[in-house]
Amino acid sequence: MKKVCSAASVALLMMASTVQADDRPAHFKGEAAPSWEVALTNLTEHNERLAALVNKDELTLKISITCTSYPTP
């Protein structure tokens, strides 16, 4: 089963590396901002969160792959 998971992981990484630079990523839906004040508050809060992430000494990437074993017939 480990070999199947390893093969699936390698295949996934190989497919991910073929993404073209001109492909646009999917973006999350923005927060509602019914007024200028709310929009400015959202911008300020998210800029602070972004700055905290960018200023870390080490950035990490979390990838989760789940392998399910199926019973043999």
PDB file of N, CA, C and O in Angstrom:
ATOM      1  N   MET A   1       0.825  -1.196   0.000  1.00  0.00           N
ATOM      2  CA  MET A   1       0.000   0.000   0.000  1.00  0.00           C
ATOM      3  C   MET A   1       0.867   1.256   0.000  1.00  0.00           C
ATOM      4  O   MET A   1       0.500   2.273  -0.588  1.00  0.00           O
ATOM      5  N   LYS A   2       2.039   1.174   0.675  1.00  0.00           N
ATOM      6  CA  LYS A   2       2.931   2.338   0.697  1.00  0.00           C
ATOM      7  C   LYS A   2       3.393   2.682  -0.712  1.00  0.00           C
ATOM      8  O   LYS A   2       3.540   3.853  -1.060  1.00  0.00           O
ATOM      9  N   LYS A   3       3.622   1.645  -1.522  1.00  0.00           N
ATOM     10  CA  LYS A   3       4.070   1.893  -2.896  1.00  0.00           C
ATOM     11  C   LYS A   3       3.000   2.613  -3.702  1.00  0.00           C
ATOM     12  O   LYS A   3       3.311   3.470  -4.529  1.00  0.00           O
ATOM     13  N   VAL A   4       1.728   2.261  -3.460  1.00  0.00           N
ATOM     14  CA  VAL A   4       0.627   2.906  -4.179  1.00  0.00           C
ATOM     15  C   VAL A   4       0.547   4.375  -3.780  1.00  0.00           C
ATOM     16  O   VAL A   4       0.395   5.248  -4.634  1.00  0.00           O
ATOM     17  N   CYS A   5       0.650   4.645  -2.475  1.00  0.00           N
ATOM     18  CA  CYS A   5       0.603   6.028  -2.001  1.00  0.00           C
ATOM     19  C   CYS A   5       1.795   6.824  -2.525  1.00  0.00           C
ATOM     20  O   CYS A   5       1.651   7.981  -2.920  1.00  0.00           O
ATOM     21  N   SER A   6       2.975   6.199  -2.527  1.00  0.00           N
ATOM     22  CA  SER A   6       4.163   6.883  -3.037  1.00  0.00           C
ATOM     23  C   SER A   6       4.018   7.176  -4.518  1.00  0.00           C
ATOM     24  O   SER A   6       4.360   8.268  -4.973  1.00  0.00           O
ATOM     25  N   ALA A   7       3.515   6.211  -5.271  1.00  0.00           N
ATOM     26  CA  ALA A   7       3.321   6.413  -6.708  1.00  0.00           C
ATOM     27  C   ALA A   7       2.294   7.510  -6.964  1.00  0.00           C
ATOM     28  O   ALA A   7       2.463   8.334  -7.863  1.00  0.00           O
ATOM     29  N   ALA A   8       1.231   7.514  -6.170  1.00  0.00           N
ATOM     30  CA  ALA A   8       0.209   8.550  -6.324  1.00  0.00           C
ATOM     31  C   ALA A   8       0.776   9.925  -5.994  1.00  0.00           C
ATOM     32  O   ALA A   8       0.457  10.909  -6.660  1.00  0.00           O
ATOM     33  N   SER A   9       1.608   9.991  -4.975  1.00  0.00           N
ATOM     34  CA  SER A   9       2.223  11.265  -4.599  1.00  0.00           C
ATOM     35  C   SER A   9       3.142  11.779  -5.699  1.00  0.00           C
ATOM     36  O   SER A   9       3.123  12.965  -6.026  1.00  0.00           O
ATOM     37  N   VAL A  10       3.947  10.884  -6.270  1.00  0.00           N
ATOM     38  CA  VAL A  10       4.851  11.276  -7.352  1.00  0.00           C
ATOM     39  C   VAL A  10       4.052  11.740  -8.563  1.00  0.00           C
ATOM     40  O   VAL A  10       4.387  12.748  -9.185  1.00  0.00           O
ATOM     41  N   ALA A  11       3.001  11.007  -8.895  1.00  0.00           N
ATOM     42  CA  ALA A  11       2.173  11.388 -10.041  1.00  0.00           C
ATOM     43  C   ALA A  11       1.533  12.757  -9.817  1.00  0.00           C
ATOM     44  O   ALA A  11       1.471  13.575 -10.735  1.00  0.00           O
ATOM     45  N   LEU A  12       1.065  13.000  -8.610  1.00  0.00           N
ATOM     46  CA  LEU A  12       0.449  14.288  -8.292  1.00  0.00           C
ATOM     47  C   LEU A  12       1.455  15.422  -8.426  1.00  0.00           C
ATOM     48  O   LEU A  12       1.136  16.473  -8.984  1.00  0.00           O
ATOM     49  N   LEU A  13       2.661  15.220  -7.923  1.00  0.00           N
ATOM     50  CA  LEU A  13       3.688  16.248  -8.031  1.00  0.00           C
ATOM     51  C   LEU A  13       4.089  16.495  -9.481  1.00  0.00           C
ATOM     52  O   LEU A  13       4.350  17.633  -9.872  1.00  0.00           O
ATOM     53  N   MET A  14       4.137  15.442 -10.268  1.00  0.00           N
ATOM     54  CA  MET A  14       4.489  15.604 -11.685  1.00  0.00           C
ATOM     55  C   MET A  14       3.409  16.398 -12.422  1.00  0.00           C
ATOM     56  O   MET A  14       3.718  17.247 -13.258  1.00  0.00           O
ATOM     57  N   MET A  15       2.149  16.118 -12.108  1.00  0.00           N
ATOM     58  CA  MET A  15       1.064  16.858 -12.762  1.00  0.00           C
ATOM     59  C   MET A  15       1.073  18.313 -12.323  1.00  0.00           C
ATOM     60  O   MET A  15       0.816  19.207 -13.130  1.00  0.00           O
ATOM     61  N   ALA A  16       1.363  18.555 -11.067  1.00  0.00           N
ATOM     62  CA  ALA A  16       1.385  19.918 -10.556  1.00  0.00           C
ATOM     63  C   ALA A  16       2.487  20.736 -11.208  1.00  0.00           C
ATOM     64  O   ALA A  16       2.352  21.950 -11.360  1.00  0.00           O
ATOM     65  N   SER A  17       3.572  20.084 -11.592  1.00  0.00           N
ATOM     66  CA  SER A  17       4.682  20.814 -12.189  1.00  0.00           C
ATOM     67  C   SER A  17       4.412  21.203 -13.643  1.00  0.00           C
ATOM     68  O   SER A  17       5.164  21.985 -14.224  1.00  0.00           O
ATOM     69  N   THR A  18       3.354  20.666 -14.228  1.00  0.00           N
ATOM     70  CA  THR A  18       3.057  20.985 -15.621  1.00  0.00           C
ATOM     71  C   THR A  18       2.125  22.179 -15.774  1.00  0.00           C
ATOM     72  O   THR A  18       1.761  22.527 -16.898  1.00  0.00           O
ATOM     73  N   VAL A  19       1.735  22.808 -14.689  1.00  0.00           N
ATOM     74  CA  VAL A  19       0.850  23.972 -14.750  1.00  0.00           C
ATOM     75  C   VAL A  19       1.575  25.104 -15.468  1.00  0.00           C
ATOM     76  O   VAL A  19       2.736  25.392 -15.179  1.00  0.00           O
ATOM     77  N   GLN A  20       0.891  25.730 -16.390  1.00  0.00           N
ATOM     78  CA  GLN A  20       1.481  26.808 -17.171  1.00  0.00           C
ATOM     79  C   GLN A  20       1.460  28.113 -16.372  1.00  0.00           C
ATOM     80  O   GLN A  20       0.576  28.336 -15.545  1.00  0.00           O
ATOM     81  N   ALA A  21       2.429  28.950 -16.633  1.00  0.00           N
ATOM     82  CA  ALA A  21       2.544  30.213 -15.910  1.00  0.00           C
ATOM     83  C   ALA A  21       1.370  31.145 -16.197  1.00  0.00           C
ATOM     84  O   ALA A  21       1.036  31.990 -15.367  1.00  0.00           O
ATOM     85  N   ASP A  22       0.741  31.000 -17.362  1.00  0.00           N
ATOM     86  CA  ASP A  22      -0.351  31.910 -17.687  1.00  0.00           C
ATOM     87  C   ASP A  22      -1.698  31.438 -17.125  1.00  0.00           C
ATOM     88  O   ASP A  22      -2.706  32.123 -17.298  1.00  0.00           O
ATOM     89  N   ASP A  23      -1.731  30.275 -16.452  1.00  0.00           N
ATOM     90  CA  ASP A  23      -2.961  29.836 -15.806  1.00  0.00           C
ATOM     91  C   ASP A  23      -3.200  30.693 -14.571  1.00  0.00           C
ATOM     92  O   ASP A  23      -2.310  30.860 -13.737  1.00  0.00           O
ATOM     93  N   ARG A  24      -4.390  31.225 -14.464  1.00  0.00           N
ATOM     94  CA  ARG A  24      -4.707  32.063 -13.313  1.00  0.00           C
ATOM     95  C   ARG A  24      -5.222  31.197 -12.179  1.00  0.00           C
ATOM     96  O   ARG A  24      -6.029  30.297 -12.414  1.00  0.00           O
ATOM     97  N   PRO A  25      -4.779  31.442 -10.961  1.00  0.00           N
ATOM     98  CA  PRO A  25      -5.274  30.662  -9.825  1.00  0.00           C
ATOM     99  C   PRO A  25      -6.706  31.044  -9.484  1.00  0.00           C
ATOM    100  O   PRO A  25      -7.159  32.151  -9.774  1.00  0.00           O
ATOM    101  N   ALA A  26      -7.402  30.111  -8.866  1.00  0.00           N
ATOM    102  CA  ALA A  26      -8.755  30.405  -8.400  1.00  0.00           C
ATOM    103  C   ALA A  26      -8.640  31.275  -7.148  1.00  0.00           C
ATOM    104  O   ALA A  26      -7.808  31.010  -6.280  1.00  0.00           O
ATOM    105  N   HIS A  27      -9.449  32.283  -7.057  1.00  0.00           N
ATOM    106  CA  HIS A  27      -9.400  33.179  -5.911  1.00  0.00           C
ATOM    107  C   HIS A  27     -10.584  32.922  -5.005  1.00  0.00           C
ATOM    108  O   HIS A  27     -11.646  32.488  -5.451  1.00  0.00           O
ATOM    109  N   PHE A  28     -10.386  33.195  -3.726  1.00  0.00           N
ATOM    110  CA  PHE A  28     -11.468  33.041  -2.771  1.00  0.00           C
ATOM    111  C   PHE A  28     -12.456  34.178  -2.942  1.00  0.00           C
ATOM    112  O   PHE A  28     -12.138  35.221  -3.513  1.00  0.00           O
ATOM    113  N   LYS A  29     -13.643  33.961  -2.444  1.00  0.00           N
ATOM    114  CA  LYS A  29     -14.666  35.007  -2.510  1.00  0.00           C
ATOM    115  C   LYS A  29     -14.325  36.087  -1.490  1.00  0.00           C
ATOM    116  O   LYS A  29     -14.001  35.783  -0.342  1.00  0.00           O
ATOM    117  N   GLY A  30     -14.397  37.328  -1.905  1.00  0.00           N
ATOM    118  CA  GLY A  30     -14.062  38.438  -1.026  1.00  0.00           C
ATOM    119  C   GLY A  30     -15.092  38.647   0.072  1.00  0.00           C
ATOM    120  O   GLY A  30     -16.223  38.167  -0.011  1.00  0.00           O
ATOM    121  N   GLU A  31     -14.684  39.360   1.085  1.00  0.00           N
ATOM    122  CA  GLU A  31     -15.603  39.685   2.174  1.00  0.00           C
ATOM    123  C   GLU A  31     -16.520  40.829   1.757  1.00  0.00           C
ATOM    124  O   GLU A  31     -16.144  41.699   0.972  1.00  0.00           O
ATOM    125  N   ALA A  32     -17.712  40.801   2.297  1.00  0.00           N
ATOM    126  CA  ALA A  32     -18.665  41.872   2.013  1.00  0.00           C
ATOM    127  C   ALA A  32     -18.192  43.168   2.667  1.00  0.00           C
ATOM    128  O   ALA A  32     -17.707  43.172   3.798  1.00  0.00           O
ATOM    129  N   ALA A  33     -18.343  44.253   1.938  1.00  0.00           N
ATOM    130  CA  ALA A  33     -17.972  45.561   2.472  1.00  0.00           C
ATOM    131  C   ALA A  33     -19.057  46.557   2.076  1.00  0.00           C
ATOM    132  O   ALA A  33     -18.958  47.226   1.047  1.00  0.00           O
ATOM    133  N   PRO A  34     -20.081  46.645   2.897  1.00  0.00           N
ATOM    134  CA  PRO A  34     -21.199  47.526   2.556  1.00  0.00           C
ATOM    135  C   PRO A  34     -20.867  49.012   2.642  1.00  0.00           C
ATOM    136  O   PRO A  34     -21.617  49.851   2.144  1.00  0.00           O
ATOM    137  N   SER A  35     -19.742  49.334   3.274  1.00  0.00           N
ATOM    138  CA  SER A  35     -19.373  50.742   3.371  1.00  0.00           C
ATOM    139  C   SER A  35     -17.860  50.885   3.230  1.00  0.00           C
ATOM    140  O   SER A  35     -17.119  49.906   3.322  1.00  0.00           O
ATOM    141  N   TRP A  36     -17.419  52.114   3.008  1.00  0.00           N
ATOM    142  CA  TRP A  36     -15.998  52.411   2.874  1.00  0.00           C
ATOM    143  C   TRP A  36     -15.246  52.052   4.155  1.00  0.00           C
ATOM    144  O   TRP A  36     -14.127  51.542   4.098  1.00  0.00           O
ATOM    145  N   GLU A  37     -15.850  52.316   5.294  1.00  0.00           N
ATOM    146  CA  GLU A  37     -15.207  52.040   6.578  1.00  0.00           C
ATOM    147  C   GLU A  37     -14.967  50.539   6.764  1.00  0.00           C
ATOM    148  O   GLU A  37     -13.899  50.128   7.218  1.00  0.00           O
ATOM    149  N   VAL A  38     -15.964  49.727   6.412  1.00  0.00           N
ATOM    150  CA  VAL A  38     -15.829  48.275   6.527  1.00  0.00           C
ATOM    151  C   VAL A  38     -14.755  47.771   5.565  1.00  0.00           C
ATOM    152  O   VAL A  38     -13.949  46.914   5.929  1.00  0.00           O
ATOM    153  N   ALA A  39     -14.741  48.296   4.347  1.00  0.00           N
ATOM    154  CA  ALA A  39     -13.733  47.891   3.367  1.00  0.00           C
ATOM    155  C   ALA A  39     -12.334  48.231   3.867  1.00  0.00           C
ATOM    156  O   ALA A  39     -11.419  47.418   3.734  1.00  0.00           O
ATOM    157  N   LEU A  40     -12.158  49.396   4.427  1.00  0.00           N
ATOM    158  CA  LEU A  40     -10.852  49.809   4.941  1.00  0.00           C
ATOM    159  C   LEU A  40     -10.431  48.945   6.131  1.00  0.00           C
ATOM    160  O   LEU A  40      -9.258  48.598   6.263  1.00  0.00           O
ATOM    161  N   THR A  41     -11.381  48.600   6.989  1.00  0.00           N
ATOM    162  CA  THR A  41     -11.088  47.713   8.120  1.00  0.00           C
ATOM    163  C   THR A  41     -10.657  46.337   7.626  1.00  0.00           C
ATOM    164  O   THR A  41      -9.675  45.782   8.120  1.00  0.00           O
ATOM    165  N   ASN A  42     -11.385  45.778   6.649  1.00  0.00           N
ATOM    166  CA  ASN A  42     -11.023  44.478   6.076  1.00  0.00           C
ATOM    167  C   ASN A  42      -9.613  44.528   5.491  1.00  0.00           C
ATOM    168  O   ASN A  42      -8.810  43.626   5.728  1.00  0.00           O
ATOM    169  N   LEU A  43      -9.316  45.563   4.741  1.00  0.00           N
ATOM    170  CA  LEU A  43      -8.004  45.707   4.109  1.00  0.00           C
ATOM    171  C   LEU A  43      -6.897  45.781   5.158  1.00  0.00           C
ATOM    172  O   LEU A  43      -5.866  45.120   5.027  1.00  0.00           O
ATOM    173  N   THR A  44      -7.110  46.578   6.189  1.00  0.00           N
ATOM    174  CA  THR A  44      -6.110  46.739   7.243  1.00  0.00           C
ATOM    175  C   THR A  44      -5.857  45.421   7.967  1.00  0.00           C
ATOM    176  O   THR A  44      -4.707  45.043   8.191  1.00  0.00           O
ATOM    177  N   GLU A  45      -6.929  44.721   8.332  1.00  0.00           N
ATOM    178  CA  GLU A  45      -6.784  43.453   9.053  1.00  0.00           C
ATOM    179  C   GLU A  45      -6.062  42.410   8.213  1.00  0.00           C
ATOM    180  O   GLU A  45      -5.189  41.700   8.713  1.00  0.00           O
ATOM    181  N   HIS A  46      -6.424  42.317   6.943  1.00  0.00           N
ATOM    182  CA  HIS A  46      -5.803  41.302   6.090  1.00  0.00           C
ATOM    183  C   HIS A  46      -4.367  41.665   5.732  1.00  0.00           C
ATOM    184  O   HIS A  46      -3.534  40.776   5.557  1.00  0.00           O
ATOM    185  N   ASN A  47      -4.067  42.944   5.622  1.00  0.00           N
ATOM    186  CA  ASN A  47      -2.673  43.344   5.397  1.00  0.00           C
ATOM    187  C   ASN A  47      -1.803  42.990   6.595  1.00  0.00           C
ATOM    188  O   ASN A  47      -0.649  42.595   6.429  1.00  0.00           O
ATOM    189  N   GLU A  48      -2.347  43.128   7.797  1.00  0.00           N
ATOM    190  CA  GLU A  48      -1.603  42.752   8.996  1.00  0.00           C
ATOM    191  C   GLU A  48      -1.344  41.249   9.023  1.00  0.00           C
ATOM    192  O   GLU A  48      -0.247  40.814   9.374  1.00  0.00           O
ATOM    193  N   ARG A  49      -2.347  40.456   8.654  1.00  0.00           N
ATOM    194  CA  ARG A  49      -2.177  39.001   8.618  1.00  0.00           C
ATOM    195  C   ARG A  49      -1.152  38.610   7.554  1.00  0.00           C
ATOM    196  O   ARG A  49      -0.323  37.730   7.786  1.00  0.00           O
ATOM    197  N   LEU A  50      -1.205  39.253   6.400  1.00  0.00           N
ATOM    198  CA  LEU A  50      -0.247  38.968   5.333  1.00  0.00           C
ATOM    199  C   LEU A  50       1.167  39.336   5.758  1.00  0.00           C
ATOM    200  O   LEU A  50       2.104  38.578   5.511  1.00  0.00           O
ATOM    201  N   ALA A  51       1.327  40.475   6.386  1.00  0.00           N
ATOM    202  CA  ALA A  51       2.654  40.905   6.845  1.00  0.00           C
ATOM    203  C   ALA A  51       3.224  39.914   7.852  1.00  0.00           C
ATOM    204  O   ALA A  51       4.420  39.623   7.824  1.00  0.00           O
ATOM    205  N   ALA A  52       2.385  39.395   8.739  1.00  0.00           N
ATOM    206  CA  ALA A  52       2.847  38.407   9.720  1.00  0.00           C
ATOM    207  C   ALA A  52       3.332  37.143   9.030  1.00  0.00           C
ATOM    208  O   ALA A  52       4.318  36.544   9.459  1.00  0.00           O
ATOM    209  N   LEU A  53       2.654  36.732   7.970  1.00  0.00           N
ATOM    210  CA  LEU A  53       3.077  35.537   7.232  1.00  0.00           C
ATOM    211  C   LEU A  53       4.368  35.784   6.470  1.00  0.00           C
ATOM    212  O   LEU A  53       5.279  34.958   6.509  1.00  0.00           O
ATOM    213  N   VAL A  54       4.453  36.892   5.791  1.00  0.00           N
ATOM    214  CA  VAL A  54       5.612  37.190   4.948  1.00  0.00           C
ATOM    215  C   VAL A  54       6.867  37.428   5.773  1.00  0.00           C
ATOM    216  O   VAL A  54       7.968  37.115   5.320  1.00  0.00           O
ATOM    217  N   ASN A  55       6.726  37.968   6.957  1.00  0.00           N
ATOM    218  CA  ASN A  55       7.878  38.292   7.788  1.00  0.00           C
ATOM    219  C   ASN A  55       8.407  37.116   8.607  1.00  0.00           C
ATOM    220  O   ASN A  55       9.334  37.286   9.399  1.00  0.00           O
ATOM    221  N   LYS A  56       7.835  35.930   8.429  1.00  0.00           N
ATOM    222  CA  LYS A  56       8.346  34.749   9.127  1.00  0.00           C
ATOM    223  C   LYS A  56       9.724  34.404   8.593  1.00  0.00           C
ATOM    224  O   LYS A  56      10.027  34.650   7.426  1.00  0.00           O
ATOM    225  N   ASP A  57      10.562  33.829   9.459  1.00  0.00           N
ATOM    226  CA  ASP A  57      11.888  33.401   9.029  1.00  0.00           C
ATOM    227  C   ASP A  57      11.812  32.230   8.060  1.00  0.00           C
ATOM    228  O   ASP A  57      12.640  32.111   7.157  1.00  0.00           O
ATOM    229  N   GLU A  58      10.822  31.369   8.247  1.00  0.00           N
ATOM    230  CA  GLU A  58      10.697  30.190   7.399  1.00  0.00           C
ATOM    231  C   GLU A  58       9.245  30.019   6.985  1.00  0.00           C
ATOM    232  O   GLU A  58       8.354  29.980   7.833  1.00  0.00           O
ATOM    233  N   LEU A  59       9.008  29.918   5.696  1.00  0.00           N
ATOM    234  CA  LEU A  59       7.665  29.689   5.184  1.00  0.00           C
ATOM    235  C   LEU A  59       7.510  28.202   4.922  1.00  0.00           C
ATOM    236  O   LEU A  59       8.455  27.549   4.480  1.00  0.00           O
ATOM    237  N   THR A  60       6.337  27.664   5.189  1.00  0.00           N
ATOM    238  CA  THR A  60       6.095  26.246   4.967  1.00  0.00           C
ATOM    239  C   THR A  60       4.906  26.056   4.049  1.00  0.00           C
ATOM    240  O   THR A  60       4.016  26.903   3.966  1.00  0.00           O
ATOM    241  N   LEU A  61       4.912  24.934   3.368  1.00  0.00           N
ATOM    242  CA  LEU A  61       3.820  24.563   2.480  1.00  0.00           C
ATOM    243  C   LEU A  61       3.204  23.302   3.035  1.00  0.00           C
ATOM    244  O   LEU A  61       3.911  22.321   3.265  1.00  0.00           O
ATOM    245  N   LYS A  62       1.913  23.304   3.255  1.00  0.00           N
ATOM    246  CA  LYS A  62       1.240  22.131   3.784  1.00  0.00           C
ATOM    247  C   LYS A  62       0.478  21.450   2.653  1.00  0.00           C
ATOM    248  O   LYS A  62      -0.391  22.049   2.019  1.00  0.00           O
ATOM    249  N   ILE A  63       0.823  20.186   2.414  1.00  0.00           N
ATOM    250  CA  ILE A  63       0.130  19.380   1.418  1.00  0.00           C
ATOM    251  C   ILE A  63      -0.415  18.151   2.130  1.00  0.00           C
ATOM    252  O   ILE A  63       0.306  17.487   2.875  1.00  0.00           O
ATOM    253  N   SER A  64      -1.663  17.857   1.906  1.00  0.00           N
ATOM    254  CA  SER A  64      -2.275  16.706   2.543  1.00  0.00           C
ATOM    255  C   SER A  64      -2.711  15.719   1.477  1.00  0.00           C
ATOM    256  O   SER A  64      -3.497  16.050   0.590  1.00  0.00           O
ATOM    257  N   ILE A  65      -2.192  14.500   1.573  1.00  0.00           N
ATOM    258  CA  ILE A  65      -2.585  13.431   0.656  1.00  0.00           C
ATOM    259  C   ILE A  65      -3.112  12.281   1.503  1.00  0.00           C
ATOM    260  O   ILE A  65      -2.440  11.820   2.425  1.00  0.00           O
ATOM    261  N   THR A  66      -4.301  11.827   1.188  1.00  0.00           N
ATOM    262  CA  THR A  66      -4.896  10.734   1.927  1.00  0.00           C
ATOM    263  C   THR A  66      -4.991   9.514   1.033  1.00  0.00           C
ATOM    264  O   THR A  66      -5.539   9.579  -0.067  1.00  0.00           O
ATOM    265  N   CYS A  67      -4.457   8.406   1.508  1.00  0.00           N
ATOM    266  CA  CYS A  67      -4.537   7.147   0.775  1.00  0.00           C
ATOM    267  C   CYS A  67      -5.512   6.246   1.513  1.00  0.00           C
ATOM    268  O   CYS A  67      -5.435   6.089   2.732  1.00  0.00           O
ATOM    269  N   THR A  68      -6.423   5.661   0.764  1.00  0.00           N
ATOM    270  CA  THR A  68      -7.405   4.763   1.349  1.00  0.00           C
ATOM    271  C   THR A  68      -7.145   3.366   0.839  1.00  0.00           C
ATOM    272  O   THR A  68      -6.985   3.158  -0.363  1.00  0.00           O
ATOM    273  N   SER A  69      -7.104   2.416   1.737  1.00  0.00           N
ATOM    274  CA  SER A  69      -6.914   1.043   1.289  1.00  0.00           C
ATOM    275  C   SER A  69      -8.288   0.413   1.108  1.00  0.00           C
ATOM    276  O   SER A  69      -9.190   0.603   1.924  1.00  0.00           O
ATOM    277  N   TYR A  70      -8.423  -0.324   0.045  1.00  0.00           N
ATOM    278  CA  TYR A  70      -9.674  -0.994  -0.263  1.00  0.00           C
ATOM    279  C   TYR A  70      -9.502  -2.487  -0.026  1.00  0.00           C
ATOM    280  O   TYR A  70      -8.443  -3.042  -0.320  1.00  0.00           O
ATOM    281  N   PRO A  71     -10.518  -3.134   0.496  1.00  0.00           N
ATOM    282  CA  PRO A  71     -10.394  -4.581   0.720  1.00  0.00           C
ATOM    283  C   PRO A  71     -10.295  -5.318  -0.611  1.00  0.00           C
ATOM    284  O   PRO A  71     -10.949  -4.962  -1.591  1.00  0.00           O
ATOM    285  N   THR A  72      -9.472  -6.338  -0.620  1.00  0.00           N
ATOM    286  CA  THR A  72      -9.328  -7.139  -1.838  1.00  0.00           C
ATOM    287  C   THR A  72     -10.490  -8.123  -1.924  1.00  0.00           C
ATOM    288  O   THR A  72     -10.912  -8.695  -0.919  1.00  0.00           O
ATOM    289  N   PRO A  73     -11.000  -8.309  -3.143  1.00  0.00           N
ATOM    290  CA  PRO A  73     -12.172  -9.204  -3.295  1.00  0.00           C
ATOM    291  C   PRO A  73     -11.813 -10.665  -3.111  1.00  0.00           C
ATOM    292  O   PRO A  73     -12.683 -11.531  -3.208  1.00  0.00           O
TER     293      PRO A  73
END
